[in-house]
């Protein structure tokens, strides 16, 4: 009788351990698959930018998803002129912007800091929002709340802000 209970307990524990292992492996596969799409788009945008534009040296990668998924690169040509390249994988459209014709990351950072003195910038992204190139500042306030502000690439105007998330 005691042996039967022990066997059943061992079977039960084996099943539980087996289920935990299967769940762990499944979660690894899900995270890998979710990341592989992003890695594939990073490679695609790099290949497009270096083969179809004057960009030869890549300085930064960006990803923004505000209704439209977009991948972007900041880089320079052989002469050091800076460009921004934005790729929209769902529509397979791409846009090239000379940095001189828009607002740079450092200008966005300075503009944001002058208005939001109590916030810490988490990151700055370049991407696509409602049919135009934008810069996004994601931030954290001193009270712990999060927010983001979108700026038009062409003139640096604040077009959208979500605060105290």
C-alpha positions in Angstrom: 0.0 0.0 0.0 2.8 2.4 0.9 4.7 1.5 -2.2 1.6 2.4 -4.4 1.4 5.8 -2.8 5.1 6.4 -3.4 4.8 5.4 -7.0 1.8 7.6 -7.6 3.6 10.5 -5.9 6.7 10.0 -8.1 4.5 9.8 -11.2 2.7 13.0 -10.2 6.0 14.9 -9.5 7.4 13.6 -12.8 4.4 15.0 -14.7 4.6 18.3 -12.9 8.4 18.6 -13.7 7.7 17.6 -17.3 5.0 20.2 -17.7 7.3 22.9 -16.2 10.1 21.9 -18.6 7.7 22.0 -21.6 6.3 25.4 -20.5 9.9 26.8 -20.1 11.0 25.6 -23.6 7.8 27.0 -25.1 8.4 30.4 -23.6 12.0 30.4 -24.9 10.7 29.6 -28.4 8.0 32.3 -28.2 10.6 35.0 -27.1 13.0 33.9 -29.8 10.3 34.0 -32.5 9.1 37.4 -31.4 12.7 38.8 -31.5 13.6 37.2 -34.8 11.1 39.4 -36.6 12.7 42.5 -35.2 16.2 41.2 -35.9 15.2 40.4 -39.5 13.8 43.9 -40.0 17.0 45.4 -38.5 19.0 43.5 -41.1 16.7 44.4 -43.9 16.8 48.1 -43.1 20.6 48.0 -42.8 20.9 46.3 -46.2 18.4 48.7 -47.8 20.1 51.8 -46.3 23.6 50.8 -47.3 22.7 49.6 -50.8 20.0 52.2 -51.9 21.0 55.4 -50.1 24.2 57.4 -49.6 24.5 56.0 -46.0 27.7 54.0 -45.5 28.3 54.3 -41.8 25.5 53.5 -39.4 25.4 55.4 -36.1 22.1 54.5 -34.6 19.1 52.1 -35.0 15.5 53.0 -34.0 12.2 51.3 -33.8 8.9 53.0 -33.3 5.4 51.5 -33.4 2.7 54.2 -32.9 0.0 52.7 -35.2 2.6 52.1 -37.9 5.6 49.9 -37.4 8.8 51.6 -38.5 12.5 50.9 -38.4 15.0 53.7 -38.8 18.8 54.3 -39.1 20.9 57.4 -38.5 24.1 57.3 -40.5 26.6 59.2 -42.6 27.8 59.1 -46.2 31.5 58.8 -47.2 31.9 62.6 -46.8 30.4 62.6 -43.3 27.0 64.2 -44.2 24.3 62.8 -41.9 21.1 61.2 -43.0 18.1 59.5 -41.5 16.5 56.5 -43.2 13.0 55.2 -42.2 11.6 51.9 -43.4 8.0 50.8 -43.1 8.0 47.0 -43.4 4.3 46.5 -43.7 4.0 48.8 -46.7 7.6 48.2 -47.9 8.0 52.0 -48.2 11.2 53.8 -47.3 12.2 57.5 -46.8 15.5 59.2 -46.7 16.0 62.5 -45.0 19.1 64.7 -44.8 19.7 65.6 -41.2 20.1 69.2 -42.2 16.4 69.2 -43.4 15.0 68.2 -40.0 15.5 68.1 -36.3 18.4 66.0 -34.9 18.3 63.8 -31.9 20.4 66.3 -29.9 18.1 69.1 -30.7 15.0 67.0 -29.7 16.8 66.2 -26.4 17.6 69.8 -25.7 14.1 71.0 -26.6 12.5 68.3 -24.4 14.8 69.1 -21.4 14.0 72.8 -21.6 10.3 72.1 -21.2 10.4 69.0 -18.9 12.9 69.9 -16.3 11.6 67.2 -13.9 11.9 64.3 -16.3 14.6 61.8 -17.2 14.9 60.7 -20.8 14.7 56.9 -21.2 15.3 56.8 -24.9 14.8 58.7 -28.2 13.4 57.1 -31.3 12.9 58.1 -34.9 10.0 56.6 -36.8 6.7 57.2 -38.5 3.4 58.5 -37.1 0.3 59.5 -39.1 2.1 59.8 -42.4 5.2 61.7 -41.3 8.6 61.3 -39.8 8.7 61.9 -36.1 11.1 61.8 -33.2 9.8 60.3 -29.9 11.1 61.0 -26.4 10.1 58.4 -23.8 10.7 59.6 -20.3 10.2 59.1 -16.6 9.2 61.8 -14.2 10.5 62.3 -10.7 7.2 60.9 -9.3 7.8 57.6 -11.2 5.2 58.2 -13.9 6.1 57.6 -17.5 5.3 59.5 -20.7 6.3 60.2 -24.3 6.3 63.2 -26.6 6.3 63.1 -30.4 8.0 65.9 -32.4 7.7 66.5 -36.1 11.0 65.7 -37.9 10.8 68.6 -40.3 10.3 71.5 -37.8 10.5 70.0 -34.3 7.0 71.0 -33.3 5.4 69.0 -30.5 2.6 67.0 -32.1 1.5 64.6 -29.4 2.2 64.1 -25.7 1.1 61.5 -23.3 2.0 62.2 -19.7 1.7 60.5 -16.3 1.2 56.9 -17.4 
